[in-house]
Amino acid sequence: MKPQRLILLCGLILTAMHAWAGPYEEGMAAYERGDYATAEKMLRSVAETGNPGAQATLALMYDVGYGVAQNNAEAKKWYRLAAIQGDKSARYNLGGMYDAGQGGAQDLVRAYMWYELSVAAGNDAATADRDLVAQKMTPQQIAEAQKLVRECPQRQFKGCD
C-alpha cells in the first residue's frame, strides 16, 4: 500500500473512532448512572453507525427492559449486529436467546454456534452453557453447529440465521 493511501486510511479510521467516542462514552456513562432514556438515545445513534459496544449495550437494554419496553426481537437484532463483529458478550447473550427460544423459536444449533463463537472470542464462561446445550442435542445437530462455527464467519454470517 502506498504511504499516502495508508495515511488517508489511518485518518479515516481515527475520524470514525472519534465520531463514536463522544456519544458512546456519554451513552455508557448515562447507562451506568441509570439514566436509561439518555443512554438509549446516545447509544442508538452510535449503534446505528456500527459500533459493536453500543449495539451490545442497546441489546441488553431491550433484553431486560432497562429504560425501554422489553422486546426480545429488538434485543436479538442488536445482539446479532454486535455478535457478527466479534463482541463476545453479544455472542454469548445471543446464544442464550436461541437456547431459551426468546425472540423466536428455540434453536439449539444456533445456540451452540453462538456460545462456541463466544468461547472463540475469549469468553471462557460460555463453555459451560455450550456444553449444557450439547447435552440436549443429537450428534447430527452438534455436527451441524460445528459446521456453522467454521463456515458462518467466512460468509460474514450470511445465511446463518
Summary of the structure (lengths in Angstrom):
residues: 161
radius of gyration: 17.4
end to end distance: 36.2
largest distance: 54.9
contacts: 519
relative contact order: 0.08
helix: 74%
strand: 0%
